Amino acid sequence: MSRFLTLTHSSSARFGERKRILKSQPKVGRVTLSFFLVVLVCATGVFYIFEVNNMATKGYEIDKLEKQLNDLKKGNERLQIQAAELKSMYKIEEKTKELNMIAPKDVSYMNLPGDVAMK
């Protein structure tokens, strides 16, 4: 037989005898655990629905931005084609006629001695 010393609130502690220990923590029963489990499942469900809704919204925003990007790319290509057409020699000659400009008759070029840098 082993001997134990237990501190209790009562002064009637006998040597070698175990006393009941005062429990300071409340007992957790099945109802409390069930309640916490139901609350946890509900909270998880609400979080899941929130995240699915958030992802769907982001998907629509991404689709909208991709369509906008494609429209801008098409517009950029159209503007590049238009710029190339305006730079063509045919358009330049046509514009000179519209603005009543005349072509130069006598063109003279200067010959410089030595090397000249060219772009």
C-alpha positions as CSV (number, residue, x, y, z in Angstrom):
1,M,0.0,0.0,0.0
2,S,1.4,3.4,-0.9
3,R,1.1,6.5,1.1
4,F,-0.3,9.8,-0.4
5,L,-0.5,13.3,1.0
6,T,-3.4,15.2,-0.4
7,L,-4.1,18.9,0.4
8,T,-7.7,19.6,1.0
9,H,-9.8,22.4,2.4
10,S,-10.8,20.3,5.4
11,S,-8.6,19.8,8.4
12,S,-9.6,16.1,8.7
13,A,-6.9,14.6,6.5
14,R,-5.8,11.2,7.7
15,F,-2.4,9.8,6.9
16,G,-2.4,7.3,4.0
17,E,-6.0,8.1,3.0
18,R,-6.9,9.7,-0.3
19,K,-9.3,12.6,-0.3
20,R,-11.5,13.7,-3.1
21,I,-9.8,16.5,-5.0
22,L,-11.9,19.6,-5.7
23,K,-12.4,20.0,-9.4
24,S,-12.1,23.5,-10.6
25,Q,-13.0,22.8,-14.3
26,P,-16.6,22.3,-15.2
27,K,-17.5,19.0,-16.8
28,V,-18.0,19.1,-20.5
29,G,-20.9,16.9,-21.6
30,R,-22.3,15.6,-24.8
31,V,-24.7,18.4,-25.3
32,T,-22.0,21.0,-25.1
33,L,-19.7,19.1,-27.5
34,S,-22.7,18.6,-29.9
35,F,-23.4,22.3,-29.7
36,F,-19.8,23.3,-30.5
37,L,-19.7,20.7,-33.3
38,V,-22.9,22.2,-34.9
39,V,-21.6,25.7,-34.6
40,L,-18.3,24.7,-36.2
41,V,-20.1,22.9,-39.1
42,C,-22.3,26.0,-39.6
43,A,-19.4,28.4,-39.5
44,T,-17.5,26.2,-42.0
45,G,-20.5,26.1,-44.3
46,V,-20.9,29.9,-44.2
47,F,-17.2,30.4,-44.9
48,Y,-17.4,27.9,-47.8
49,I,-20.4,29.6,-49.4
50,F,-18.7,33.0,-49.0
51,E,-15.5,31.8,-50.7
52,V,-17.4,30.1,-53.6
53,N,-19.3,33.3,-54.2
54,N,-16.1,35.4,-54.1
55,M,-14.4,33.1,-56.6
56,A,-17.4,33.2,-59.0
57,T,-17.4,37.0,-58.8
58,K,-13.6,37.2,-59.5
59,G,-14.1,34.8,-62.5
60,Y,-16.7,37.2,-64.0
61,E,-14.3,40.1,-63.5
62,I,-11.5,38.2,-65.1
63,D,-13.6,37.4,-68.1
64,K,-14.7,41.0,-68.5
65,L,-11.0,42.2,-68.3
66,E,-10.0,39.6,-70.9
67,K,-12.6,40.8,-73.3
68,Q,-11.5,44.4,-72.7
69,L,-7.9,43.4,-73.4
70,N,-8.9,41.6,-76.6
71,D,-10.8,44.7,-77.7
72,L,-7.8,47.0,-77.0
73,K,-5.5,44.6,-78.9
74,K,-7.8,44.7,-81.9
75,G,-8.0,48.5,-81.7
76,N,-4.2,48.8,-81.5
77,E,-3.8,46.6,-84.6
78,R,-6.4,48.7,-86.4
79,L,-4.5,51.9,-85.5
80,Q,-1.1,50.5,-86.5
81,I,-2.6,49.6,-89.9
82,Q,-4.1,53.0,-90.2
83,A,-0.7,54.6,-89.3
84,A,1.1,52.5,-91.9
85,E,-1.5,53.5,-94.6
86,L,-1.1,57.2,-93.7
87,K,2.7,56.9,-94.0
88,S,2.5,55.3,-97.5
89,M,3.8,57.2,-100.5
90,Y,0.4,57.1,-102.2
91,K,-1.3,58.9,-99.3
92,I,1.5,61.5,-99.1
93,E,1.1,62.3,-102.8
94,E,-2.6,62.4,-102.4
95,K,-2.4,64.8,-99.5
96,T,0.1,67.1,-101.4
97,K,-2.5,67.4,-104.2
98,E,-5.3,68.2,-101.7
99,L,-3.2,70.9,-100.1
100,N,-2.2,72.4,-103.5
101,M,1.5,71.7,-103.0
102,I,3.7,71.5,-106.0
103,A,6.6,69.1,-106.6
104,P,10.1,70.6,-106.7
105,K,11.5,70.8,-110.3
106,D,15.2,71.4,-109.8
107,V,16.8,69.3,-107.0
108,S,20.4,69.9,-106.2
109,Y,22.5,67.7,-103.8
110,M,25.6,68.8,-101.9
111,N,28.7,66.7,-102.0
112,L,30.7,66.9,-98.8
113,P,34.3,65.8,-98.6
114,G,35.0,62.9,-96.3
115,D,32.7,60.5,-94.6
116,V,29.3,61.6,-93.4
117,A,27.4,59.7,-90.8
118,M,24.0,58.6,-92.0
119,K,21.0,57.4,-90.1
